[in-house]
């Protein structure tokens, strides 16, 4: 590729970036995690179309005067070789002048990019990187950028961000405001938080296209999958059965593949951020890695995908939303998220700090029946006694109460209050 070709491509990208209107964008929780003064590369990763490019551009425009930009998710750059990255750097200097900040969008598409980034860091350039698949978490990255990168996980809109973008009043205690917040949560549980879906009329087409892109480009192509149809059917199966344990033996039998292949495919779908997995809490390492609970990265993937047979069970949807919100909150604090299970009881989520449980969270949409209420409370009590944890929370759709039982105190919290508690 010639320098003139690169200048033409980068000039077009610069014009497109300059045309973006960012003044009306909602503030994202993850913005505060991006440190532009750091000597480390700021790496923003997450599922496709979660807003990674937008959040980086927003932070850069608000905090620095000038920055250079390359979008590698561009068919004109698809054949760019590692040895041509120096030519790309020359084109950037000619176009932007002596920049100190560089935004590299979807750079994982270029082989050999970690060495290029490492060289730029040695030159004291502040780097922002986005990416949508496992190549940003590969051993290559860890080898060449050890101690020189800070990872920020970005998910689709949280409920708080969803309310803000739709101008739902999250402060007022009036009857109308409370009712509108409940209405917003019901929609969010079904529609999810992908930013572009808020203005998209063909929701099923959008989600189907997104799933296809993830499976074909972020998984099948990346890991050289031969049986793409099996991979796709397995992805759909797991997306339809979110909130359940992944048992390789059962999955392999269902799809006529080996346990090893089932485990690999599941791992690839997690690395592409289509799915997330929560380990079972145990002090024994062997038990921690068995039978993860599977969740979708956004409930829209279980609602708007073509030919979906996902359950409309609101309890599962609420549990999935709480799971993603917990990941959003715990990862920046270097805390871990688990679930806990015995032969008779289960706790949906265990938040652990340095291996020690600090909060147990149960999720249940409706606890109006005594049977359901007792099941959820007994699960928390069993977890509290086994794990020696005293902070116990039960998230429901609409119940607010404090319960003292068995020497423990359980806070029963409406989902809206819990989801908006970071405000």
Residue pairs with C-beta under 8 A, 6 or more apart in sequence:
1 79
1 80
1 84
1 87
3 87
3 90
3 91
3 94
5 76
6 87
6 88
6 91
7 91
7 94
7 95
9 74
9 76
9 77
10 69
10 70
10 88
10 91
10 92
10 95
11 95
13 69
13 70
13 71
13 74
14 69
14 95
14 96
17 57
17 69
20 54
20 57
22 54
22 57
22 58
22 61
25 54
25 58
26 157
26 161
26 164
26 165
27 161
27 164
28 51
28 55
28 58
28 154
28 161
29 158
29 160
29 161
29 328
29 422
30 44
30 55
30 152
30 153
30 154
30 328
31 55
31 58
31 59
33 150
33 152
33 332
34 42
34 44
34 55
34 56
34 59
34 128
34 152
35 42
35 150
36 42
36 59
36 60
36 63
36 64
36 101
36 126
36 128
37 126
38 126
38 150
39 121
39 124
39 126
39 148
40 121
40 147
40 148
40 149
40 150
41 117
41 121
41 127
41 128
41 129
41 145
41 148
41 149
41 150
42 126
42 127
42 128
42 129
42 149
42 150
42 152
43 129
43 130
43 131
43 136
43 149
43 150
43 151
43 152
44 52
44 55
44 56
44 128
44 129
44 130
44 131
44 152
44 154
45 52
45 130
45 131
45 132
45 136
45 137
45 151
45 152
45 153
45 154
45 273
46 52
46 132
46 153
46 154
46 155
46 273
47 132
47 155
47 156
47 214
47 272
47 273
47 274
47 297
47 298
48 132
48 210
48 213
48 214
48 218
48 273
49 194
49 195
49 196
49 210
50 154
50 155
50 156
50 194
50 195
50 273
51 154
51 156
51 157
51 195
52 105
52 130
52 131
52 132
52 154
53 71
53 105
53 130
54 195
55 154
56 103
56 105
56 128
56 130
57 103
59 128
60 67
60 101
60 103
60 128
64 100
64 101
66 96
66 97
66 99
66 100
66 101
67 96
67 99
67 100
67 101
67 102
67 103
68 92
68 95
68 96
68 99
68 101
68 102
68 103
69 102
69 103
69 105
70 77
70 88
70 92
70 102
70 103
70 104
70 105
70 107
71 77
71 105
71 106
72 80
72 104
72 105
72 106
72 107
72 108
72 109
72 110
73 105
73 106
73 109
77 109
77 110
78 109
80 88
80 110
81 111
82 110
82 111
82 112
82 113
82 115
82 116
85 110
85 112
85 113
85 116
89 120
92 99
92 102
93 99
99 125
100 124
100 125
100 126
101 125
101 126
101 127
101 128
102 120
102 125
102 126
102 127
102 128
103 128
104 113
104 117
104 127
104 128
104 129
104 130
105 130
106 130
106 131
106 132
107 113
107 117
107 129
107 130
107 131
108 131
108 132
108 133
108 135
108 136
110 116
114 140
114 141
114 143
114 144
114 145
115 144
117 127
117 129
117 144
117 145
118 144
118 145
118 148
120 127
121 127
121 145
121 148
129 136
129 149
132 214
132 218
132 272
132 273
133 217
133 218
133 219
133 222
133 271
133 272
133 273
134 218
134 222
134 268
134 271
134 272
135 141
135 222
137 271
141 149
153 327
153 328
153 331
155 193
155 297
155 298
155 324
155 327
155 328
156 192
156 193
156 194
156 195
156 297
156 298
156 300
157 165
157 193
157 194
157 195
158 193
158 325
158 328
158 419
159 184
159 185
159 188
159 193
159 321
159 325
159 416
159 419
159 420
160 170
160 419
160 420
160 422
160 423
161 193
162 168
162 184
162 188
162 193
163 170
163 181
163 184
163 420
164 170
165 195
165 198
166 184
166 198
168 180
168 181
168 184
169 177
169 180
169 181
170 181
170 420
170 423
171 177
172 178
181 416
182 397
182 398
182 416
185 397
185 415
185 416
185 419
188 321
189 299
189 314
189 317
189 318
189 321
190 299
190 303
190 317
191 197
191 203
191 299
191 300
191 303
191 304
192 298
192 299
192 300
192 301
192 303
192 304
193 298
193 300
194 206
194 207
194 210
194 298
194 300
196 206
197 203
197 206
197 207
197 300
197 304
200 206
203 300
203 304
204 304
204 305
204 306
205 306
206 304
207 300
207 301
207 303
207 304
207 305
207 306
208 305
208 306
211 235
211 274
211 301
211 305
214 272
214 273
214 274
215 228
215 231
215 232
215 235
215 272
215 274
216 228
218 271
218 272
218 273
219 225
219 231
219 268
219 269
219 271
219 272
219 274
220 228
220 231
222 268
222 272
223 264
223 268
225 231
225 265
225 268
227 257
230 255
230 256
230 257
230 265
231 265
231 268
233 255
234 251
234 255
234 262
234 265
234 266
234 269
235 265
235 269
235 274
235 275
236 305
236 307
236 308
237 251
237 254
237 255
238 246
238 251
238 266
238 269
238 275
238 294
239 274
239 275
239 296
239 301
239 302
239 305
239 308
239 310
240 302
240 308
240 309
240 310
240 311
241 294
242 275
242 294
242 295
242 296
242 302
242 310
242 316
242 320
243 293
243 294
243 295
243 316
243 319
243 320
244 293
244 294
245 291
245 292
245 293
245 294
246 266
246 277
246 291
246 292
246 293
246 294
247 291
248 259
248 262
248 263
248 266
249 259
251 262
251 266
252 258
252 259
252 261
252 262
255 262
257 265
266 275
266 277
266 294
269 275
270 276
270 277
273 297
274 296
274 297
274 301
275 294
275 295
275 296
275 297
276 294
276 295
276 296
276 297
276 323
276 324
276 327
277 292
277 293
277 294
277 295
278 292
278 293
278 295
278 323
278 337
278 338
278 339
278 349
279 288
279 289
279 292
279 338
279 339
280 287
280 288
280 290
280 291
280 292
280 293
280 338
280 339
280 340
280 341
281 288
281 338
281 339
281 340
281 350
281 352
281 357
281 387
282 288
288 338
293 339
295 319
295 320
295 323
295 324
296 302
296 320
297 324
298 324
299 317
299 320
299 321
302 308
302 310
302 317
302 320
303 310
314 365
314 366
314 397
315 363
315 364
315 365
315 366
318 363
318 364
318 365
318 395
318 397
318 415
319 348
319 363
321 415
321 419
322 348
322 349
322 361
322 363
322 395
322 415
322 418
322 419
323 337
323 348
323 349
325 419
326 337
326 349
326 351
326 361
327 337
329 422
330 336
330 337
330 351
333 353
334 353
335 351
335 352
335 353
335 358
336 351
336 352
336 353
336 355
337 349
337 350
337 351
337 352
338 349
338 350
338 352
339 346
339 347
339 348
339 349
339 350
340 346
340 347
340 350
340 360
340 383
340 386
340 387
341 347
342 382
342 386
344 382
345 378
345 379
345 382
345 383
346 379
347 360
347 361
347 362
347 379
347 380
347 382
347 383
348 361
348 362
348 363
349 360
349 361
349 362
349 363
350 357
350 359
350 360
350 361
350 383
350 387
350 389
351 357
351 358
351 359
351 360
351 361
352 358
357 387
357 388
357 389
358 389
358 391
359 389
359 391
359 392
359 393
360 380
360 383
360 384
360 387
360 389
360 391
360 392
360 393
361 393
361 394
361 395
362 376
362 379
362 380
362 392
362 393
362 394
362 395
363 394
363 395
363 396
364 372
364 376
364 394
364 395
364 396
365 396
365 397
366 372
366 396
366 397
367 373
367 376
367 394
367 396
367 399
367 412
376 394
377 394
377 403
377 405
377 410
380 392
380 394
380 408
380 410
381 392
381 405
381 406
381 408
383 389
383 392
384 390
384 392
384 408
385 406
390 408
390 409
392 408
392 409
392 410
392 411
393 410
393 411
393 413
393 418
394 410
394 411
394 412
394 413
395 413
395 414
395 415
395 418
396 412
396 413
396 414
396 415
397 414
397 415
398 414
398 415
399 412
399 414
400 412
400 413
400 414
400 417
401 412
402 409
402 410
402 411
402 412
403 409
403 410
403 412
404 410
